[in-house]
Amino acid sequence: MSMRKVFKQVISYLLVPLTRFYLRKERSYTYRGTTVRVNRGVFHPGLFYSTRFLLDYLSEQELDGKTILELGCGTGLISIVAAKMNAKVTASDVSVNAINNIMRNCLLNTVHVEIIHSDLFDKIPVQPFQWIVINPPYYVGEPKDESQFAWYCGEDFNYFRKLFPSLKNYCKSDSVVVMVLTKGSDVQAIQRIGLSHGVEFVLLRENAVLFDEKDFLFQLIFHR
């Protein structure tokens, strides 16, 4: 095994506990003039490239008046930026801490976002959204507490096995569904689960990050 690969494995192993240590205190983060507070235990949108990768893409889109659902909103930064672009935004998260965090950040940024505490689509009324934005937990493993919901998708990719069967119920034929994944996750396994439910992954762009890693932005296409 190469030294680079060993180094990457060590970094990946240490990443989550180091991040959780850093987030023992409340933090803040600013993206292009939008500042959010980051509650203890909530995924920090500035420590990793995935959130900024999604935001850079969404900032190029015409979202004025569009209905948008952000699944797994965390601090709510993506939802707040979209609301500032005059989108009609719904944000959800399974974490009560995250829900409290986005409520606070919406007040700080004086924007309106419909906020729903939900495990994926469980509590979201069936309705078509023009955009659905997903920055999922993609590391294999069982979350041990609420703060790990943003990281781990279950030992058998439970998050994705629950996501894909319901996703199409919230889309029209022209809806745009985007998902960000990283090279450090098992992208092929996630794609296979999607394909088993008629969901095809189309690569929109990729972004090189540290330690020879990459983020991938996919559009999800439904074969009905």
TIVEXVEX-245209 format. One record per residue (C-alpha): z, x, y. Coordinates in nm, 4 decimals. Example, Ala and Ser with C-alpha at 12.3 -4.5 7.8 and 13.67 -1.06 7.14 Angstrom:
<pts>
       up     east    north
   0.7800   1.2300  -0.4500
   0.7140   1.3670  -0.1060
</pts>
This chain:
<pts>
       up     east    north
   0.0000   0.0000   0.0000
  -0.0948   0.1358   0.3427
   0.1681   0.2247   0.5990
   0.0128  -0.0290   0.8376
   0.0540  -0.3078   0.5829
   0.4143  -0.2055   0.5103
   0.4860  -0.1998   0.8845
   0.3366  -0.5485   0.9284
   0.5469  -0.6849   0.6421
   0.8642  -0.5378   0.7913
   0.7797  -0.6829   1.1334
   0.7064  -1.0257   0.9819
   1.0341  -1.0176   0.7890
   1.2328  -0.9337   1.1024
   1.0420  -1.1590   1.3414
   1.2239  -1.4874   1.2895
   1.5832  -1.3524   1.2907
   1.5125  -1.1331   1.5943
   1.3627  -1.4289   1.7785
   1.6562  -1.6510   1.6901
   1.8943  -1.3798   1.8166
   1.7055  -1.3619   2.1472
   1.7160  -1.7384   2.1810
   2.0929  -1.7629   2.1511
   2.0793  -1.7966   2.5291
   1.8762  -2.0422   2.7302
   1.5565  -1.8847   2.8610
   1.2681  -1.9835   3.0860
   0.8936  -1.9291   3.0746
   0.6121  -1.9787   3.3251
   0.2463  -2.0412   3.2422
   0.0056  -2.0513   3.5375
   0.2630  -2.1992   3.7724
   0.4280  -2.4349   3.5211
   0.7849  -2.3323   3.4381
   0.9875  -2.4691   3.1486
   1.3402  -2.4060   3.0346
   1.3796  -2.3076   2.6691
   1.6897  -2.4518   2.5052
   1.8775  -2.2476   2.2495
   1.7070  -2.2892   1.9130
   1.3770  -2.4254   2.0511
   1.0520  -2.2369   1.9906
   0.9820  -2.0092   2.2869
   0.6199  -2.0626   2.4065
   0.5978  -1.7173   2.5647
   0.7175  -1.4950   2.2806
   0.4104  -1.5596   2.0682
   0.0442  -1.5934   2.1537
  -0.0258  -1.9246   1.9785
   0.0941  -2.1518   2.2610
  -0.0906  -1.9562   2.5296
  -0.3988  -1.9454   2.3071
  -0.3969  -2.3249   2.2886
  -0.3224  -2.3622   2.6586
  -0.6042  -2.1286   2.7606
  -0.8442  -2.3430   2.5568
  -0.7117  -2.6759   2.6826
  -0.7221  -2.5555   3.0427
  -1.1006  -2.5274   3.0071
  -1.1402  -2.8883   2.8878
  -1.1883  -3.2087   3.0850
  -0.8648  -3.3946   3.0131
  -0.8505  -3.6276   3.3130
  -0.7615  -3.9748   3.1834
  -0.7746  -3.8671   2.8188
  -0.5085  -3.9781   2.5699
  -0.3431  -3.6784   2.4085
  -0.0862  -3.6412   2.1321
   0.1007  -3.3144   2.0901
   0.2608  -3.2955   1.7464
   0.5606  -3.0639   1.7500
   0.6011  -3.0275   2.1243
   0.9006  -2.7902   2.1401
   0.9709  -2.7264   2.5088
   0.6811  -2.9543   2.5989
   0.4849  -2.6896   2.7879
   0.1472  -2.7950   2.6459
   0.2179  -3.1618   2.7120
   0.3332  -3.0912   3.0670
   0.0255  -2.8824   3.1489
  -0.1955  -3.1599   3.0070
  -0.0081  -3.4212   3.2127
  -0.0669  -3.2110   3.5241
  -0.4381  -3.2302   3.4356
  -0.4005  -3.6110   3.4571
  -0.4049  -3.6714   3.0834
  -0.2067  -3.9584   2.9314
   0.0244  -3.7618   2.7051
   0.2431  -3.8482   2.4081
   0.4656  -3.5715   2.2720
   0.6650  -3.5749   1.9508
   0.8993  -3.3462   1.7616
   1.1241  -3.3699   1.4580
   1.3966  -3.1727   1.6395
   1.6451  -3.3642   1.8551
   1.7074  -3.0427   2.0479
   1.3363  -3.0150   2.1277
   1.3211  -3.3788   2.2356
   1.6091  -3.3210   2.4765
   1.4361  -3.0053   2.5971
   1.1033  -3.1736   2.6800
   1.2818  -3.4612   2.8547
   1.4519  -3.2070   3.0771
   1.1310  -3.0125   3.1413
   0.9349  -3.3256   3.2304
   1.1977  -3.4021   3.4952
   1.1829  -3.0434   3.6237
   0.8041  -3.0669   3.6543
   0.7981  -3.4301   3.7750
   0.5444  -3.5454   3.5180
   0.5360  -3.8498   3.2926
   0.5037  -3.7932   2.9173
   0.5790  -4.0483   2.6465
   0.8292  -3.8721   2.4209
   0.8900  -3.9755   2.0581
   1.1416  -3.8303   1.8139
   0.9440  -3.8314   1.4904
   0.8829  -3.6371   1.1708
   0.5048  -3.6041   1.2114
   0.3695  -3.9621   1.2352
   0.6724  -4.1475   1.0942
   0.7776  -4.3067   1.4255
   0.4475  -4.2909   1.6156
   0.2738  -4.6306   1.6342
  -0.0738  -4.6211   1.4831
  -0.3229  -4.5826   1.7668
  -0.6303  -4.3713   1.8392
  -0.5863  -4.0585   2.0491
  -0.8785  -3.8794   2.2102
  -0.7076  -3.5444   2.1576
  -0.4445  -3.4293   1.9073
  -0.2977  -3.0816   1.9537
  -0.1063  -2.9118   1.6728
   0.0763  -2.5784   1.6715
   0.2320  -2.6201   1.3264
   0.5027  -2.4398   1.1317
   0.2964  -2.2269   0.8953
   0.5326  -1.9886   0.7145
   0.6161  -2.0823   0.3558
   0.9837  -2.1585   0.3046
   1.2392  -2.4338   0.3464
   1.3891  -2.4748   0.6942
   1.7640  -2.4318   0.6688
   1.8464  -2.5983   0.9993
   1.6790  -2.7768   1.2886
   1.5858  -2.4545   1.4675
   1.3696  -2.3483   1.1712
   1.1484  -2.6594   1.1702
   0.9116  -2.4784   1.4091
   0.8708  -2.1907   1.1640
   0.8714  -2.3075   0.8029
   0.6414  -2.5644   0.6435
   0.8252  -2.5950   0.3105
   0.7950  -2.4109  -0.0197
   0.4856  -2.6120  -0.1165
   0.3318  -2.6490   0.2314
   0.5095  -2.9846   0.2563
   0.4341  -3.0165   0.6283
   0.0592  -3.0032   0.5710
   0.0695  -3.2245   0.2616
   0.2329  -3.4898   0.4781
   0.0177  -3.4266   0.7870
  -0.3362  -3.4548   0.6561
  -0.3232  -3.7970   0.4810
  -0.2065  -3.9686   0.8028
  -0.3993  -3.7728   1.0635
  -0.7218  -3.9721   1.0449
  -0.5347  -4.2964   1.1178
  -0.4770  -4.1708   1.4723
  -0.8352  -4.0685   1.5443
  -1.1651  -4.2255   1.6405
  -1.5019  -4.0795   1.5472
  -1.5133  -3.8794   1.8715
  -1.1491  -3.7665   1.8737
  -1.0840  -3.3933   1.9023
  -0.8105  -3.2466   1.6820
  -0.7238  -2.8805   1.7324
  -0.4831  -2.6637   1.5354
  -0.3794  -2.3031   1.5802
  -0.2986  -2.0824   1.2798
  -0.2261  -1.7137   1.2466
  -0.3571  -1.4476   1.0105
   0.0018  -1.3979   0.8947
   0.0041  -1.7474   0.7413
  -0.1804  -1.8547   0.4267
  -0.4786  -1.9983   0.6130
  -0.6856  -2.0510   0.2987
  -0.4115  -2.2496   0.1256
  -0.3717  -2.4719   0.4314
  -0.7484  -2.5248   0.4474
  -0.7584  -2.6191   0.0787
  -0.4921  -2.8838   0.1343
  -0.6897  -3.0173   0.4287
  -1.0134  -3.0296   0.2313
  -0.8401  -3.2236  -0.0473
  -0.7855  -3.4959   0.2161
  -1.1357  -3.4754   0.3624
  -1.0416  -3.2474   0.6532
  -1.2713  -2.9559   0.7326
  -1.1629  -2.6618   0.9493
  -1.4214  -2.5448   1.2035
  -1.3347  -2.2188   1.3791
  -1.3578  -2.2518   1.7572
  -1.2310  -1.9085   1.8567
  -1.0006  -1.6285   1.7495
  -0.7708  -1.3975   1.9372
  -0.6515  -1.0501   1.8358
  -0.2798  -0.9955   1.8869
  -0.0319  -0.7202   1.8005
  -0.0078  -0.5333   1.4705
  -0.3620  -0.6205   1.3589
  -0.2774  -0.9911   1.3627
  -0.5056  -1.2703   1.4812
  -0.4645  -1.6272   1.5949
  -0.7316  -1.8784   1.4957
  -0.8086  -2.1998   1.6790
  -0.9662  -2.4644   1.4570
  -1.1100  -2.8059   1.5211
  -1.0381  -3.0454   1.2368
  -1.3334  -3.2574   1.1302
  -1.2900  -3.5647   0.9098
  -1.5272  -3.6561   0.6288
  -1.4690  -4.0270   0.5925
</pts>
